[in-house]
Amino acid sequence: MASVKRRASKILDEYGAAQSELIGKAVALTDGKAGTVENVWLDELHGLRISIKGHEGRWPVSTIKHTES
């Protein structure tokens, strides 16, 4: 059971890191949408998803084409 808790902790740590890296950053998606990342979700079916200020919906992180540096 200890190894399961360690793996879960690592997943949550990476999720927190992804939130820190993406929230508030300007992004452009492969479908042409662009804006600032408002939130990051962990979706059990699709992995990480983001919402963009001014746009309805949630998109997979994999659709990010450019990120503010």
Rosetta silent file (secondary structure, phi, psi, omega in degrees, C-alpha in Angstrom):
SEQUENCE: MASVKRRASKILDEYGAAQSELIGKAVALTDGKAGTVENVWLDELHGLRISIKGHEGRWPVSTIKHTES
SCORE:     score description
SCORE:     0.000 S_00000001
   1 L     0.000  -29.581 -178.953    0.000    0.000    0.000 S_00000001
   2 H   -63.521  -37.790 -179.674    2.919    2.376    0.630 S_00000001
   3 H   -68.433  -33.534  176.974    3.997    2.250   -3.032 S_00000001
   4 H   -64.865  -42.755  178.922    0.465    3.153   -4.149 S_00000001
   5 H   -65.049  -38.394  178.212    0.499    6.183   -1.850 S_00000001
   6 H   -64.387  -44.659  179.076    3.909    7.246   -3.209 S_00000001
   7 H   -63.488  -43.282  178.341    2.696    7.007   -6.813 S_00000001
   8 H   -61.948  -40.241  178.671   -0.477    8.942   -5.988 S_00000001
   9 H   -63.931  -40.863  178.020    1.607   11.597   -4.262 S_00000001
  10 H   -63.463  -41.479  178.474    3.873   11.903   -7.316 S_00000001
  11 H   -61.237  -46.483  179.820    0.837   12.318   -9.587 S_00000001
  12 H   -65.082  -36.499  176.137   -0.554   15.065   -7.380 S_00000001
  13 H   -62.257  -44.619  179.143    2.853   16.782   -7.253 S_00000001
  14 H   -66.335  -37.713  176.527    3.052   16.791  -11.061 S_00000001
  15 H   -61.850  -44.755  177.295   -0.522   18.065  -11.307 S_00000001
  16 H   -62.116  -39.787  178.031    0.372   20.948   -8.967 S_00000001
  17 H   -64.775  -41.062  178.330    3.461   21.714  -11.054 S_00000001
  18 H   -63.510  -41.623  177.080    1.371   21.769  -14.246 S_00000001
  19 H   -60.087  -47.200 -179.249   -1.086   24.177  -12.617 S_00000001
  20 H   -61.021  -38.484 -177.738    1.761   26.470  -11.555 S_00000001
  21 H   -75.677  -29.069 -171.787    3.312   26.417  -15.023 S_00000001
  22 H  -104.087  -38.858 -175.320    0.097   26.998  -16.997 S_00000001
  23 L   -63.076  128.024 -179.530   -2.383   29.115  -15.013 S_00000001
  24 L    90.192   -7.474  179.819   -2.067   32.747  -16.047 S_00000001
  25 L   -88.459  145.211  174.139    0.054   31.991  -19.135 S_00000001
  26 E   -79.507  134.767  179.608   -0.982   33.023  -22.632 S_00000001
  27 E  -135.362  156.531  170.522   -1.413   30.057  -24.956 S_00000001
  28 E  -123.108  132.443 -179.591   -2.406   29.380  -28.553 S_00000001
  29 E   -96.211  164.628 -178.562   -4.139   26.106  -29.369 S_00000001
  30 L   -64.959  -21.651  179.074   -3.862   24.075  -32.552 S_00000001
  31 L   -90.819    7.416  176.029   -7.441   25.050  -33.511 S_00000001
  32 L    96.054  -11.630  176.758   -6.582   28.782  -33.450 S_00000001
  33 L   -68.127  145.678  178.488   -8.070   29.668  -30.062 S_00000001
  34 E  -146.417  153.316  178.307   -5.818   31.832  -27.920 S_00000001
  35 E   161.193 -165.489 -177.719   -5.947   33.398  -24.491 S_00000001
  36 E   -99.145  134.525  179.005   -4.893   33.043  -20.892 S_00000001
  37 E   -68.711  124.561  178.751   -5.201   29.715  -19.081 S_00000001
  38 E   -92.214  -39.767 -175.259   -7.758   30.076  -16.290 S_00000001
  39 E  -154.366  159.891  177.781   -7.718   26.594  -14.804 S_00000001
  40 E  -128.131  134.281  178.830   -6.269   23.097  -15.162 S_00000001
  41 E  -123.012  151.828  172.132   -8.218   19.893  -14.481 S_00000001
  42 E  -102.897  109.980 -177.054   -7.199   16.285  -14.199 S_00000001
  43 E  -101.156  124.753 -175.631   -9.705   14.341  -16.290 S_00000001
  44 L   -63.679  -21.786  179.746   -9.727   10.590  -15.715 S_00000001
  45 L   -96.456  -31.674 -171.309  -10.466    9.911  -19.396 S_00000001
  46 L  -118.182   -3.098 -177.567   -8.402   12.583  -21.148 S_00000001
  47 E    83.999 -144.059 -179.006   -5.600   13.558  -18.767 S_00000001
  48 E   -76.275  135.585  176.896   -4.894   17.238  -18.188 S_00000001
  49 E  -129.594  151.296 -179.221   -7.399   19.718  -19.597 S_00000001
  50 E  -124.867  156.452  168.948   -7.330   23.512  -19.561 S_00000001
  51 E  -116.202  148.454 -177.902   -9.849   26.319  -19.776 S_00000001
  52 E  -118.855  131.541 -179.552   -9.049   29.584  -21.536 S_00000001
  53 L   -55.962  129.673  178.191  -10.391   32.942  -20.434 S_00000001
  54 L    89.203   -2.446  179.832  -13.068   34.164  -22.863 S_00000001
  55 L  -127.772  134.672  176.380  -13.720   30.749  -24.434 S_00000001
  56 L   -78.252  138.662  173.949  -16.314   28.170  -23.389 S_00000001
  57 L   114.662  177.774  178.122  -15.061   24.626  -22.878 S_00000001
  58 L  -132.016  138.543 -177.519  -12.048   22.635  -21.774 S_00000001
  59 E  -123.482  148.174  175.694   -9.232   21.452  -24.036 S_00000001
  60 E   -63.297  143.460  178.115   -6.574   18.762  -23.673 S_00000001
  61 H   -58.136  -29.119 -178.177   -3.147   20.138  -22.799 S_00000001
  62 H   -64.014  -14.444  179.850   -1.862   18.307  -25.877 S_00000001
  63 H   -88.229    0.506  177.144   -3.625   20.889  -28.097 S_00000001
  64 E   -72.511  123.511  179.443   -1.359   23.733  -26.897 S_00000001
  65 E   -94.441  -43.708  179.390    0.707   24.910  -29.862 S_00000001
  66 E  -135.271  144.380  176.935    2.513   27.871  -28.229 S_00000001
  67 E  -126.935  141.530  175.701    2.941   28.940  -24.618 S_00000001
  68 L   -55.458  136.245 -179.689    4.055   32.319  -23.299 S_00000001
  69 L   -97.080    0.000    0.000    7.711   32.134  -22.337 S_00000001
